[in-house]
Amino acid sequence: MRASSTNRDTDASGGHRCPKRSNGRSSSSSMGSSDSHPSSWVILNKHGARRDSFPGDRTTSTTFRSSDGKEISVSFELVEPPGTSVLVVECPPQEPGPPASALWHSCQPCVIAAHRDVVLLEITCPQLDSPYSCRFVDYLVYQASGGGGSSRRPSLSLLPDHCKRETASCSEATPRPSPVRIFVREKHTGIMSCGGRNQEQDSSFVVAQLHVAHDRKIWPPSSKPSEITVSMFRSWSGEWEIFKNLHVHGSNGGRDLEWWSTDAVVAYRRRFFIWVDYYRGMILLDMSSQLSQEKSPPPPRPELRYVPLPVDTVPGDPEDPYFGRGSPRMFRSVCATRDGVKFVSVDHQRCSSFGVGHAGRLRWKQTFRITTWSLQEDDDGGDYTWRKEATMSEGELWDALNSERRRRRIPHLTPEYPAVYMENPDAVCFRLRNDDRYKSDEPTWMVEVHMKKKVLMAATAYSESKDGSSCGCYVDKGTIESARISSEGHLSFPSELPRYLVGGQACKKRTQL
């Protein structure tokens, strides 16, 4: 459907503007986006890059002082999907002693969650003489400017410690012990931007973390949750609230939550936090009653609801004693788009017990099949169902990848880590990587395909070598490319940051394949 000019390579340099999209992008989008507008979303890598001297840019960069007093600069290397964007952290030399490059070489910046104009970050710096001991771990909220001509610049705010309390709120007028830090768990924590249309006036946000506890003191351990807790930080209150012993409606008395382990957290609009176990289903937290900024009366206790995924659950405990739980997020993904909540699954014969609408082994001649669904809410908001949107077989994907001439052939590999395009719910991005250790010099491809039209919309490649070739010259630690490589096997985070940055666009241009 698209000409070869729509495909972009990752080793390009250039400005900070997104290229225009071709007709193939907007013609199928339910949002009716215009061809003349650049992409307003990006895919953020889990791991960030570290630099000792980074000038940043006038669009995404901002600074703050860490908990140990160091001035840190944070910015983003934004590129248009299906390429991945990278968090960049820089700390210039400020004091005599070990060079900053040695001090910060093991600094580990990473993305925890993202929603609209906010990104939750973790920055960890180990001790030089003890790499297993941390000098500090800071959890930060990066907030973009208002966009659309707004004069507000990006900012960083440090999340406070949890309170060492088991009551509903840390703000009650009762004696409180010293606060204790509870590490934010990446797969359990989400962030929600609560600002309205006027981001200049409302920059509020909420951070929420779900903990599903199982009783490990008995043998055999209980498969049903013994306690469900939500910790919530509202920016306008400045304090954490901890809600314990919550009930999950619709979970069949907790039986649907047996062996629950959260794989991902998704924030949808200003309405839902969604915690996903790709073996079990979803837990929804409706934020409709939680966003009041009035001090009295206080918001009610959170209400949780269980929603199954439109695929068969894995019976019993999915934790293998030798191989662990596996990585279901490699082939399944719940995504928030402008058109609603979407679910995409890549089912193949090696994991046939995950079947799409089948109990037992799936039977088809091809190796895998891709299916997408859309979450539907009934009129009274009490029930949720899934509607199947599109399917694509292995052969249809290969036909799409082979449809255009290009300098480098896109390999025929099982697609992994699906992500639904935020602006076009019919487009899905995948990673194609050869895990054969004897072919480790082959580049990793990111492709974007239209599920209904069965066509390739865009493709980009990156490699462990400096120039994207197979020369075997590996990049230094902390660079943009190594951040992309180290993020393989981890969550990625769709984000609408470009919409809220000054000028409304900040994606780096890509050269043509």
Wavefront OBJ file of the C-alpha trace (Angstrom):
o trace
v 0.000 0.000 0.000
v 2.828 2.365 0.835
v 5.733 3.361 -1.357
v 9.274 2.586 -0.270
v 9.673 6.139 0.995
v 7.562 5.270 4.029
v 10.231 3.028 5.505
v 12.823 4.500 7.817
v 16.201 3.400 9.147
v 17.346 3.928 12.717
v 20.889 5.106 12.116
v 19.734 8.409 10.722
v 20.662 11.758 12.112
v 18.647 14.868 11.771
v 16.435 17.388 13.486
v 13.698 16.937 16.032
v 10.691 16.945 13.733
v 8.576 13.964 12.784
v 8.328 13.324 9.051
v 4.957 13.560 7.423
v 2.968 10.406 7.102
v 1.876 9.049 3.757
v -1.731 8.496 2.719
v -1.636 4.919 3.918
v -1.532 6.036 7.518
v -4.494 8.304 7.830
v -6.880 6.790 5.323
v -7.517 3.839 7.589
v -7.409 5.658 10.903
v -10.690 5.876 12.778
v -9.515 9.176 14.211
v -9.294 10.816 10.810
v -5.781 12.187 11.209
v -4.437 14.322 8.425
v -1.545 13.450 6.152
v 0.131 16.754 6.921
v 0.462 16.012 10.625
v 3.378 14.035 12.015
v 3.015 11.084 14.315
v 1.956 12.221 17.788
v 3.031 9.093 19.655
v 6.204 7.122 20.304
v 7.274 3.743 21.714
v 9.512 4.295 24.748
v 12.239 1.763 25.559
v 12.395 0.253 29.012
v 16.104 1.028 29.535
v 17.620 4.452 29.044
v 21.023 5.680 27.895
v 23.737 7.397 29.977
v 25.962 10.213 28.791
v 28.623 12.250 30.564
v 28.137 15.230 28.302
v 24.882 15.680 26.486
v 23.711 19.086 25.284
v 20.107 17.911 25.209
v 17.589 19.743 23.091
v 15.254 22.633 23.591
v 12.196 20.428 23.393
v 12.478 17.473 25.776
v 15.331 18.230 28.208
v 15.013 19.312 31.824
v 17.162 19.073 34.967
v 16.721 18.270 38.660
v 18.812 17.443 41.725
v 18.864 13.819 42.780
v 18.411 12.663 46.357
v 22.213 12.753 46.830
v 22.514 16.306 45.497
v 23.774 15.659 41.956
v 22.364 17.729 39.110
v 20.939 15.434 36.460
v 19.713 16.260 32.983
v 16.940 14.161 31.487
v 15.806 14.187 27.880
v 14.377 11.833 25.271
v 15.702 10.709 21.913
v 12.327 10.563 20.160
v 11.876 8.735 16.869
v 8.782 7.867 14.936
v 7.254 4.360 15.330
v 7.892 1.590 14.608
v 11.321 2.754 15.799
v 11.777 2.983 19.567
v 12.544 6.132 21.568
v 15.089 6.284 24.384
v 15.369 8.075 27.727
v 18.750 9.841 28.075
v 20.297 10.806 31.443
v 23.387 13.005 31.754
v 25.424 14.047 34.795
v 28.377 16.363 34.052
v 31.538 16.367 36.220
v 31.017 18.561 39.278
v 33.603 17.585 41.869
v 37.167 16.253 42.108
v 37.704 12.540 42.476
v 36.622 9.730 40.171
v 35.619 10.991 36.756
v 31.910 11.355 36.206
v 32.032 8.683 33.530
v 33.210 6.160 36.141
v 30.762 7.431 38.735
v 27.811 7.269 36.405
v 28.832 4.355 34.197
v 26.616 1.997 36.162
v 23.751 4.467 36.571
v 20.618 2.676 35.411
v 17.853 4.921 34.094
v 14.646 3.240 33.016
v 10.994 3.911 32.242
v 8.364 2.458 34.599
v 5.133 3.778 33.032
v 3.809 6.447 30.666
v 0.490 8.140 29.924
v -0.259 11.190 27.799
v 2.168 13.941 28.933
v 3.732 12.133 31.929
v 6.395 9.426 32.251
v 7.348 7.628 35.471
v 11.127 7.109 35.655
v 13.533 5.197 37.873
v 17.163 6.278 38.223
v 19.458 3.951 40.189
v 23.109 4.633 40.968
v 25.115 1.859 42.703
v 28.135 2.456 44.927
v 31.437 2.406 43.041
v 33.027 0.028 45.556
v 29.922 -2.157 45.847
v 27.878 -2.595 42.669
v 25.200 -4.435 44.651
v 24.606 -1.476 46.994
v 22.734 1.593 45.770
v 23.812 5.155 46.478
v 20.265 6.149 45.691
v 17.138 5.067 43.835
v 14.966 7.969 42.725
v 11.482 7.694 41.268
v 10.646 10.713 39.162
v 7.697 11.973 37.164
v 8.688 13.641 33.903
v 6.009 16.008 32.652
v 6.080 17.489 29.173
v 5.099 21.048 28.385
v 1.557 21.941 27.474
v 2.087 21.650 23.714
v 0.206 23.623 21.116
v 2.228 26.777 21.740
v 2.231 26.509 25.527
v 5.166 28.206 27.237
v 5.384 25.615 30.010
v 8.651 23.688 29.882
v 9.180 20.019 30.741
v 9.636 19.369 34.454
v 10.690 16.608 36.864
v 9.229 15.911 40.288
v 10.508 13.431 42.863
v 8.011 10.940 44.268
v 7.998 10.905 48.088
v 8.440 7.787 50.200
v 5.555 5.565 51.111
v 4.374 5.909 54.694
v 4.934 2.971 57.003
v 1.255 2.610 57.763
v -1.471 0.085 57.128
v -4.375 2.499 57.372
v -6.327 3.925 54.475
v -4.417 7.188 54.314
v -1.099 8.630 55.400
v -2.658 12.045 55.935
v -4.793 11.163 58.971
v -4.132 13.175 62.120
v -2.669 10.237 64.027
v 0.901 9.522 65.107
v 2.860 8.226 62.158
v 6.167 6.375 62.176
v 9.125 7.401 60.081
v 8.456 6.946 56.362
v 10.028 3.940 54.719
v 10.814 3.537 51.049
v 8.959 0.814 49.213
v 10.442 0.237 45.791
v 8.048 0.894 42.964
v 7.634 -2.386 41.118
v 7.788 -1.853 37.396
v 5.152 -4.359 36.278
v 2.728 -3.396 39.047
v 2.796 0.411 38.829
v 1.080 2.773 36.410
v 0.730 6.517 35.991
v -2.265 8.535 34.804
v -2.267 12.134 33.615
v -5.345 13.886 34.986
v -4.977 17.176 33.134
v -7.830 18.352 30.956
v -7.638 20.066 27.617
v -5.824 23.001 29.180
v -2.602 21.319 30.290
v -1.220 24.752 31.238
v -3.723 24.992 34.092
v -3.934 21.358 35.213
v -0.769 19.280 35.480
v -2.064 16.767 38.019
v -1.360 13.037 37.870
v -1.934 9.821 39.814
v 0.492 6.939 40.407
v -1.122 3.623 41.397
v 0.387 0.269 42.359
v -1.449 -3.048 42.776
v -0.182 -5.804 45.046
v -1.841 -9.228 44.952
v -0.494 -11.218 47.907
v -0.608 -14.996 48.272
v -0.229 -16.841 51.555
v 3.185 -18.521 51.348
v 3.227 -19.582 55.005
v 1.065 -22.621 54.354
v 2.044 -25.653 52.315
v 1.181 -26.067 49.581
v 0.947 -22.286 49.026
v -2.552 -20.958 48.442
v -3.399 -20.273 44.811
v -6.072 -17.701 45.733
v -5.001 -14.183 46.772
v -4.867 -13.645 50.512
v -4.924 -9.856 50.240
v -5.222 -7.231 47.507
v -3.753 -3.773 48.128
v -3.684 -0.584 46.063
v -1.180 2.175 46.863
v -2.085 5.509 45.293
v -0.246 8.824 45.031
v -2.277 11.865 43.969
v -0.093 14.803 42.967
v -2.497 17.387 44.408
v -2.350 15.783 47.875
v 1.401 15.115 47.815
v 1.039 11.916 49.859
v 0.551 8.209 49.342
v -2.633 6.435 50.374
v -2.686 2.687 50.978
v -5.939 0.756 50.567
v -5.848 -2.793 51.901
v -8.198 -5.779 51.731
v -9.900 -4.697 48.521
v -12.503 -6.869 46.813
v -12.345 -7.616 43.084
v -15.872 -7.758 41.679
v -16.643 -10.407 39.088
v -13.668 -12.613 40.004
v -15.772 -15.657 40.931
v -14.933 -15.363 44.595
v -11.250 -14.891 43.784
v -10.999 -18.147 41.826
v -10.351 -16.256 38.585
v -7.339 -14.629 40.274
v -5.611 -17.875 41.238
v -1.842 -17.733 40.624
v -2.190 -14.078 39.613
v 1.017 -12.287 38.589
v 0.857 -8.853 36.972
v 2.552 -8.560 33.575
v 1.667 -4.975 32.597
v -0.228 -1.839 33.659
v -2.191 0.318 31.213
v -3.830 3.698 31.878
v -6.812 4.435 29.643
v -7.830 8.078 29.298
v -8.711 9.500 32.742
v -10.940 6.537 33.464
v -9.130 3.258 34.123
v -5.991 1.734 35.503
v -5.769 -1.771 34.026
v -3.509 -4.431 35.545
v -2.985 -7.373 33.200
v -1.994 -10.981 33.802
v -1.744 -12.442 30.301
v -2.454 -15.912 31.717
v -5.474 -14.819 33.806
v -7.140 -11.597 32.647
v -7.399 -7.959 33.737
v -8.189 -6.047 36.937
v -9.782 -2.649 36.268
v -9.698 0.280 38.689
v -12.340 2.855 37.763
v -10.880 6.276 38.598
v -14.122 8.189 38.021
v -14.632 8.728 41.752
v -10.939 9.059 42.632
v -9.977 12.298 40.884
v -11.738 14.855 43.046
v -9.267 17.408 44.381
v -11.586 18.477 47.196
v -10.275 17.696 50.665
v -13.731 16.932 52.010
v -15.289 14.486 51.654
v -12.339 12.189 50.867
v -12.574 9.911 47.816
v -14.150 6.484 48.433
v -12.145 3.284 48.566
v -11.116 2.074 45.110
v -13.417 -0.419 43.394
v -11.795 -3.185 41.356
v -13.373 -5.371 38.677
v -12.120 -8.503 36.946
v -12.428 -8.774 33.146
v -11.257 -11.963 31.377
v -9.204 -11.855 28.204
v -10.782 -13.320 25.035
v -8.413 -16.315 25.111
v -8.220 -19.500 27.129
v -6.586 -19.220 30.541
v -3.675 -21.457 31.417
v -4.888 -24.112 33.876
v -3.059 -24.445 37.167
v 0.124 -22.691 38.172
v 1.950 -21.305 35.094
v 5.199 -21.115 37.085
v 7.492 -23.878 35.848
v 9.950 -25.089 38.532
v 12.834 -25.019 36.030
v 11.940 -22.383 33.442
v 9.881 -19.964 35.504
v 6.727 -18.264 34.358
v 7.841 -17.598 30.819
v 7.254 -14.300 29.048
v 3.638 -14.066 27.862
v 4.080 -10.389 26.998
v 6.248 -11.484 24.073
v 3.075 -12.560 22.278
v 0.240 -10.705 23.994
v -0.442 -7.043 24.615
v -3.235 -4.878 26.026
v -2.946 -1.343 24.623
v -4.788 1.937 25.114
v -5.541 3.776 21.862
v -7.631 6.793 20.954
v -10.225 4.316 19.703
v -10.436 2.305 22.947
v -8.687 -0.569 24.721
v -7.252 -3.176 22.333
v -5.832 -6.656 22.818
v -3.507 -8.406 20.378
v -2.303 -12.004 20.604
v 0.250 -13.926 18.540
v -0.686 -17.592 18.976
v 1.580 -20.281 17.619
v 2.062 -24.003 17.918
v 4.786 -23.801 20.534
v 2.316 -22.271 23.001
v -0.878 -23.849 21.716
v -2.313 -24.193 25.226
v -2.823 -20.396 25.114
v -5.412 -21.055 22.375
v -7.515 -18.367 20.770
v -11.055 -19.415 21.555
v -10.130 -23.104 21.696
v -9.730 -25.490 24.600
v -6.665 -27.620 24.075
v -4.302 -27.714 21.123
v -4.764 -25.326 18.252
v -4.583 -26.947 14.855
v -3.634 -25.072 11.715
v -0.997 -25.608 9.111
v 0.867 -22.340 9.595
v 3.218 -21.547 12.464
v 1.364 -18.623 14.040
v -1.709 -16.443 13.796
v -2.241 -12.830 14.928
v -5.626 -11.709 16.295
v -6.820 -8.322 17.564
v -9.834 -7.485 19.754
v -11.571 -4.347 21.035
v -12.995 -3.981 24.567
v -16.699 -3.063 24.644
v -18.528 -1.569 27.649
v -22.301 -1.942 27.989
v -24.538 1.088 28.410
v -24.723 0.952 32.196
v -20.988 0.339 32.591
v -21.502 -2.885 34.495
v -20.201 -5.424 32.007
v -17.369 -5.695 29.489
v -17.022 -7.897 26.417
v -14.451 -8.333 23.643
v -15.143 -7.928 19.928
v -12.802 -9.583 17.452
v -11.411 -7.035 14.987
v -8.968 -8.769 12.627
v -6.767 -11.817 12.095
v -3.566 -12.306 10.116
v -1.923 -15.642 9.355
v 1.766 -16.362 8.935
v 1.458 -16.412 5.143
v -0.373 -13.091 5.067
v 2.375 -11.464 7.138
v 5.106 -12.807 4.832
v 3.173 -11.513 1.802
v 3.004 -8.077 3.433
v 6.738 -8.034 4.228
v 7.605 -9.107 0.681
v 5.259 -6.626 -1.001
v 7.813 -3.842 -1.442
v 11.311 -3.741 -2.847
v 13.995 -2.591 -0.439
v 17.747 -2.683 -0.041
v 17.586 -5.207 2.781
v 15.202 -8.121 2.978
v 13.030 -8.248 6.099
v 13.484 -11.681 7.712
v 10.620 -14.133 8.139
v 10.611 -14.499 11.941
v 7.823 -14.931 14.469
v 6.563 -11.440 15.416
v 7.074 -10.524 19.073
v 6.140 -7.755 21.534
v 3.055 -6.433 19.718
v 1.965 -2.824 20.258
v -1.205 -1.369 18.757
v -0.735 1.967 17.012
v -2.247 4.658 19.253
v -3.577 6.715 16.333
v -4.763 3.816 14.170
v -6.207 0.769 15.986
v -5.862 -1.376 12.851
v -2.059 -0.977 12.781
v 0.205 -3.100 14.990
v 3.970 -2.855 15.553
v 6.095 -5.990 16.083
v 9.705 -6.909 16.736
v 11.454 -9.421 14.460
v 14.640 -10.813 15.963
v 16.772 -13.860 15.210
v 17.690 -15.402 18.573
v 20.149 -17.854 17.011
v 23.439 -17.052 18.764
v 25.322 -17.905 15.560
v 23.430 -15.136 13.767
v 23.679 -12.509 16.481
v 25.086 -9.956 14.040
v 21.778 -9.778 12.179
v 19.816 -6.587 12.874
v 16.601 -6.504 14.857
v 13.646 -5.233 12.865
v 10.638 -3.238 14.024
v 7.743 -3.460 11.567
v 4.294 -1.944 11.416
v 1.505 -3.784 9.582
v -2.137 -3.002 8.847
v -4.141 -5.924 10.201
v -7.190 -5.467 7.956
v -5.496 -4.430 4.727
v -2.669 -6.970 5.221
v 0.036 -4.514 4.153
v 3.358 -3.300 5.546
v 3.137 0.320 6.658
v 6.680 0.955 7.939
v 9.877 -0.856 8.925
v 13.131 0.055 10.643
v 16.192 -1.909 11.808
v 18.882 -1.513 14.456
v 21.986 -3.532 15.187
v 24.515 -4.150 17.925
v 27.209 -2.815 15.603
v 27.969 0.878 15.416
v 26.840 1.385 11.855
v 23.961 -1.105 11.753
v 26.041 -3.585 9.762
v 27.604 -6.895 10.795
v 31.103 -5.550 11.417
v 31.101 -6.872 14.978
v 32.129 -3.518 16.495
v 29.800 -3.332 19.464
v 28.619 -0.013 20.796
v 29.763 1.292 24.162
v 27.548 0.809 27.172
v 25.115 3.601 27.811
v 24.583 4.659 24.206
v 21.269 4.931 22.411
v 21.721 1.696 20.473
v 22.804 -0.326 23.501
v 19.748 0.974 25.371
v 17.563 -0.403 22.601
v 19.372 -3.735 22.691
v 19.243 -4.046 26.497
v 15.503 -3.317 26.394
v 14.813 -6.433 24.366
v 12.744 -8.819 26.428
v 11.304 -5.990 28.539
v 8.124 -3.973 28.393
v 7.897 -1.020 26.036
v 5.631 1.951 26.659
v 3.441 3.667 24.053
v 3.427 7.383 24.827
v 1.880 10.563 23.458
v 4.769 12.814 24.543
v 5.135 14.549 21.132
v 1.591 15.941 21.453
v 2.508 17.824 24.623
v 5.991 19.074 23.814
v 6.547 22.642 22.665
v 5.380 22.888 19.078
v 3.513 19.594 19.406
v 6.155 17.517 17.634
v 9.628 16.332 18.568
v 10.287 13.076 16.747
v 13.568 12.634 14.973
v 13.502 12.303 11.211
v 14.457 9.000 9.660
v 16.371 8.371 6.500
v 14.765 6.244 3.806
v 15.510 2.580 3.279
l 1 2 3 4 5 6 7 8 9 10 11 12 13 14 15 16 17 18 19 20 21 22 23 24 25 26 27 28 29 30 31 32 33 34 35 36 37 38 39 40 41 42 43 44 45 46 47 48 49 50 51 52 53 54 55 56 57 58 59 60 61 62 63 64 65 66 67 68 69 70 71 72 73 74 75 76 77 78 79 80 81 82 83 84 85 86 87 88 89 90 91 92 93 94 95 96 97 98 99 100 101 102 103 104 105 106 107 108 109 110 111 112 113 114 115 116 117 118 119 120 121 122 123 124 125 126 127 128 129 130 131 132 133 134 135 136 137 138 139 140 141 142 143 144 145 146 147 148 149 150 151 152 153 154 155 156 157 158 159 160 161 162 163 164 165 166 167 168 169 170 171 172 173 174 175 176 177 178 179 180 181 182 183 184 185 186 187 188 189 190 191 192 193 194 195 196 197 198 199 200 201 202 203 204 205 206 207 208 209 210 211 212 213 214 215 216 217 218 219 220 221 222 223 224 225 226 227 228 229 230 231 232 233 234 235 236 237 238 239 240 241 242 243 244 245 246 247 248 249 250 251 252 253 254 255 256 257 258 259 260 261 262 263 264 265 266 267 268 269 270 271 272 273 274 275 276 277 278 279 280 281 282 283 284 285 286 287 288 289 290 291 292 293 294 295 296 297 298 299 300 301 302 303 304 305 306 307 308 309 310 311 312 313 314 315 316 317 318 319 320 321 322 323 324 325 326 327 328 329 330 331 332 333 334 335 336 337 338 339 340 341 342 343 344 345 346 347 348 349 350 351 352 353 354 355 356 357 358 359 360 361 362 363 364 365 366 367 368 369 370 371 372 373 374 375 376 377 378 379 380 381 382 383 384 385 386 387 388 389 390 391 392 393 394 395 396 397 398 399 400 401 402 403 404 405 406 407 408 409 410 411 412 413 414 415 416 417 418 419 420 421 422 423 424 425 426 427 428 429 430 431 432 433 434 435 436 437 438 439 440 441 442 443 444 445 446 447 448 449 450 451 452 453 454 455 456 457 458 459 460 461 462 463 464 465 466 467 468 469 470 471 472 473 474 475 476 477 478 479 480 481 482 483 484 485 486 487 488 489 490 491 492 493 494 495 496 497 498 499 500 501 502 503 504 505 506 507 508 509 510 511 512 513
